[in-house]
Amino acid sequence: MIALSVCLAVFVGGRPLAMLANAALLLLGAMWLWVRLSLGNLSVYLEPERSVLTSADRVLVRVRLNNEGFLPLPRVEVKGAPGCRPRLDVALGGRVPALGTSSATLGPLNLPRGAYRLGPIEVEARDPLGLWRASTRATGDRVTVYPRVLPLEAPPVVPGRSFGRMRTRRPGQEDFSNLVEVRAFQPGDNPRLIDWKATARRGSWQVRVLEEGAVAEVWLFLDAGSEGAVELAASLARRLILSGSLVGLVGQGIPPVTVVPGRGEAKWREIMQGLLRVQAADLPLGELLGARQASLPRGATVIAITPRLDALLFDRLLRVRQGAPGTYLVLVGAGVGPDAGAPAGVGAEAGPHVGVGEALAAGGGPVPAAVDWARVGFLRERGVAVLVGRLVGEPLRWRLEPAHLALDGAGWAGTTVAQGRRSLSEGTAATVSAGG
């Protein structure tokens, strides 16, 4: 190309300096045309080895450059554009021959949860002399990355079962559909359960023995601020679906994600599709719970899964408990997600932004100042079951432990809980009582 430029300049004629200037201009124009034409003939592909996977899977992603033109590309650089998925921290460089292909393999990588196209990536090409550069952006194949579903140890979650000492506004009712037997009346039996037909037939007082029936409709309220919380929601939903419960989902997102309760494999797939869309948002979980509270059916089980317990969620859980006999708060930390290694100890130096769930899931260490055990203890005393989600064992599985057991297991001092309860009785309890 340099020789061609010089020959053209000599052919045009003139003084030597003019010929040299003409040669330089022709060379610049030729290099500019080279890089533009070559980049226009370049096709870029991002190809994962699988298109459907989970957030825990590690996959290889192939970057393939296909040159369909007659000019080679001696200098090509590939790097991640803003918002690229997966994240590319290093640039890939190489050469693409004329009418040829060049490729590189990334990974193995953990792809973030969601349904999206890989990329975008930025491809920059240069001419042989490095005088000009041109770039273009490209996206790759579409992938669907579901949250990881792990086995769940027998959860202390009983759909429709009430517990605790707090009185509710809903009167109790016998369930006459679950008759176990008819037997002779005994002192202490409820007179309303007398079976009059059996009494007349046998000539002695007979009563019906009933088995408590649970309303197996479960609503999962998800704070998507932690991938660990999303994974626990998926694992818990799977366990409940297999048990025959009707399971629904309300999660943070733009807009918020709602899946009406149902059962079976079709509903399970719908819940997993909903979990693809949940994402951390400015709308707090307490506000989502409050907006849905009035439409919750009587006797539903409500499970709030979150890495934190703020004042708004604390208040909404107390209000929901009055109409939902089974109300659960499941705390799970950000340190147990698929992108985390072994949970690290959380100490006082972790700062004021450490949530309750993060500290518990990490296990061990002194109590962070931001862990408000006063609220946790008050919820438990008012009939809200507070559980802690942990990843345990090998292979990994989820364990849901009552908060007081997780507290003992973490080795935290019992005086912390006692001090929290005293402070709550002095301040927070009065605020909650005044708010209804």
FENVENGI-V307492 format. One line per field, one symbol per residue. phi: phi as a letter, one per 20 degrees, with the letter a starting at -180 (. if undefined). psi: psi as a letter, one per 20 degrees, with the letter a starting at -180 (. if undefined). burial: I if it has 9 or more other ideal C-beta (glycine too) atoms within 8 Angstrom, else O. A space follows every 50 residues. Layout:
phi->???
psi->???
burial->???
This chain:
phi->.fffffffffffnofgfffffffffffffffffgffffffeeddcdcffc ecbdfefdcecedcddeededfdfcccdbfegnfcffdeceddrcdfflc ccbbddofceeffpdaefofdddddcfgemecbbcbdbddfeccdeffdd gcfgffddgmeeaneffdedffcfdeedeeadcffcgnffffefefffff fembfccedddfddfedddeddeefbffffffffffffffffenfecccc cfrcfgeccffacnffffffffffffefbfbffffffffffegfefffnf edcedbebcefffgffffffgfddfdccddecefedffedefgefddfff nfefefffffffmnnffffefefffffffffenefddcececmbffbecd dggfffffffmefffffffffffffecfffffffen
psi->hghgggghghhhaaqghghhghggghgghghghghghghhjppppooqhq ipariiqpqpppoppoojripqnhoppprprpjporpoiqqpqaporpka qqqqpqaqqoqqqrorqqaqqpppqqrhikhqqqqrqqrbqpqooqqpoq qpqoqloopjpqrrippripqqqqojimpgrprqpqpiqphijpohghgh hijrpqqpoqppppolopppopokiphhhgghggggggghghijqpprpp qqrnrqppoqqrrrhghghgghhhhhiqqprhoqhhhgghhighipqpjq ppopoqjqorhghgghhhghhhiohopqoopprijjrijqbppqqpahii rijprghggghgprrrpqhioniggghggghjjopoqppqprrorqqqpo qqhhghghhikqphhggghghghghhfhhhgghhi.
burial->IOOIIIOIIOOOOOOOOIIIOIIIOIIIOIIIOIIIIIIOIIOIIIIIOO OOIIIOIOIIIIIIIIIOIOIIIOIIIIIIIOOIIIOIOOOIOOIIOOOO OIOIOIOOIIIOIIOOOIIIIIIIIIIOOOOIIIIIIIIIIOIIIIIIII OIOOIOIOIIIOOIOOOIOOOOOOIOOIIOOIOOOOOOOOOOIIIOOIIO OOOOOIIIIIOOOOIIIIIIIIIIIIIIIIIIIIIIIIIIIOOOIIIIII IIIOOIIIIOIIIOOOIIOIIIOIIIIIOOIOOIIIIIIIOIIOOIOOOI IIIIIIIIIOOIIIIIIIIIIIIIIIIIIIIIIIIIIIOIOOIOOIOOOO OOOIIIIIIIIIIOIOIIOIIIIIIIIIIIOIIIIIIIIIIOOOOOIIII IIIOOIIOOIOIOOOIIOOIIOIIOOOIIOOIOOOO
